């Protein structure tokens, strides 16, 4: 049996083999050594980096298993057969040998490797415009930072590589876990470098689906906020830097008040190339069997047509009644985001936030929904959270109120006068977390919000106080402090148990 090395893509056919016939070049493939020759070669490589983000095994629309289904927003009730492994994420019974976890790890590092290869090879190409070269470098560093940011929050200490890996020996040399703080330093360095390029402020000035300075500022601000909330050192400084970059992103908006943009428009397939709230999204192609979105059809419940013309025989993604109950009376987002399917074989709530029941998508459900990774309501609430940490409560509340206004809800001060609201969200921190939950439901933010705001002990306390009846078949009682992090996939750990040490409790 062949050993599986960290970052398996690095081996390709580059490592030496004793049998000469294994070293022959595939005449139907282009080797890395012979690829990077022209500016267009680099452009195609950059496009390949963005394509990594489409995958449900990385951060695309199908990646809810690694994010939303870990949280109290969604999950699944089927714990049998092939569904047993996905069920582990929400049931807090995740095993290091889980094959979905291993696929996620490998796919994320494959994307990082694509970035590293481009960045290591781009100097081989002569550019007619140096600024264009720097723009491509900035895009690669943005995507690398994004992927590392997802990984470090989920796994904690992780291997860190910023160079192209060509041999088995080079792979072995970097196959060890580095501290979270070190990984964050690299993420910050990549994003800071990316800001120094000539990328435009918005994707509309460049190309929809490609990064911009607004996206880089937004991500860098969230990185600093997370560092301030979760790392032991320099908390105030990190919060101040978070405020700086999130404010910069917010000031790059091309609208005045959020209420100018109807909530439904944010997810309208027809408006995805023009909606002013969108900062960065992963693109899908309506009507195309290979590059279309399936999120509308996958969330469709039997007997329903609101999401897609696809005739569903399932119940859609299972969402938690705990979330349904968290919507306030009169919240316009509830009616748009969730619906109760009365079909006798469903009889449950399902997700309606992502819709494409157009003729172009057809009965096959080949939708055109883009997967939104960064939008302005997200940035505003992150900025509100940051200002709260800096004791600027009035400024935080002003941002919170703007989001609530669009949802048809009263301002925070008025809501606090309601005994039910005040009991459920007694602090500004609770109110912001609640607002992020209902504003950004099913957009893969909830788990990260929870682990940013609660340490391991607080996270356990938060979950165990919930009603099991509102949570489905997954058992709340399973959660323990180990669940703050995912386990290191067993195949990675076993290669070097000392350097790839397992997270506690697994």
Steps between C-alpha positions, in 0.01 A plus 500: 500500500631845413533747781292812471706810563393838621396709201481190274495714187867587552614155404348499150772316307769728633650271762764261370391145419721199464310376192584715198164440337331682787702810419373537145307822433135462411469626139143612572593711804685827544768488769540785745856556380387565144176685571578855613614678182253782421279750678198300387645188665508690827146627450376145448684392814333783695163383366588151623560639847154657508351175372627327815252711696205351310542158654276385782810336644660844544285813558241478220124473533515133601737557793226549760596164652824650630344824622125541533434137592753524779297782654152533644352616166487183294591134496346170407289243681607197297780322684485176303699354208690761294346780706675377815822691437336835416280457808811499718566871441178625657479218754837592650613143442755583231775240457851563372443231238197677351546490121316830444739671740798351316362617165449851633857515632650372174287725280586811698870425484470424130366853453786640708745305284358655184561843651854405603583363156383817324684724743818293466486492119369842400848651475568264209260707288587838350212745539442802281331666796658453844180618667310210344753255641460653846124474466521127428734456796252685721215276387698185577596629843139593576376151419784338695420716801130418473569124497745517789255713699234231468745227595661664803162576656384141458815306589715738705870435444550386140782443250604817320651511153549802274731345241438255220575146622677289236630193681406251767781635715369857475154377594638319804690812606184706541281219638473637850246715680588863556338716771179684421673833556763415237231409247318824571821695442525349152133574427550863603818525290322364191205734533717802577707427191184461293382845607817652355400397147302704250184294547192722480284572802204294380452191288277703266811694394682174430286188446218347699633199685853637533642665807530873565636732765161503670513119529862501621426767762191312615687172536798661670267675743331172587840335546607768747165478682545124535856544622385753759222274620689169507874561543647592835727786397448853364122488521436875499746554216331226296156648559626843393641352180174315442314829529741665255461241225129431544437875490705523181289226342176664618605837358548343157127422470316662210173556689400714795269298728458123498124547476550612139566134413205265564605182681357280224709682239820377664412143396322580173671314217398773258673763717819312588715706263361835611400475868700764688512300823713222355874529563631158401320195364577168337341487157279227357354480150124467463380218275841336468507136618863528614531854636149577623395534861301223665430678827140590412405145401693343788308708752164428336253299706261245355179659378652850479587718201626819664870424449514317171303331225681183602253241630656415835440165666685602817455742786773750415770603742387443855502821699467525872176609664731680741582741216138538387409606852780755505336719236314792658136567416480714188850414375478513119798268473311206649235497227768513233745253654293211636167330438303215651438210262169340587550195279433194722841355415673823598297689761797717585672831429728538200727769355358739237774762504663379180253492211507449127175364365556662162448328166872548437578278799224262391370184661857370539562784745814631330486829688693822465541582870841639583641403840550817702810503717509869602221760498447832671253394771765252612766772504274739690423247773867401526580870539229531765654207688843661474378834630332321790839357598644851484224634727344704220152370569311792343681451168445125518127546562468740207631228266280238664195724460566548128490125445187466714327783315522317169354191665196701614597484867511772767825661606707331769400748773133439427548123480667504842173626643341171395533255789533195275776656289682629805490159668632317192767757412596670827826647373610682185721201420193273511305743281771516233542122498125460461490752217781327317321168542174606336655737245763253378322170560626214278786712362766308696574762762327364810762250622776755461290758686453260789863397538612861471270613781514198732800312632480121525328494840256777404420320174398187692287706738333676206396175332393295801248762611303454177187286472578161350156498336602805297823339384396179326663158526849636559574482872585823677631300794790377285676834489817548703789744500680289234237608246643853481736351239467231239731200530802478274409239234636165610692442176697821566552433869630145453778612263672676791308487831758729660508782245138454390376460856128447548270759653407420863208266552518314167 
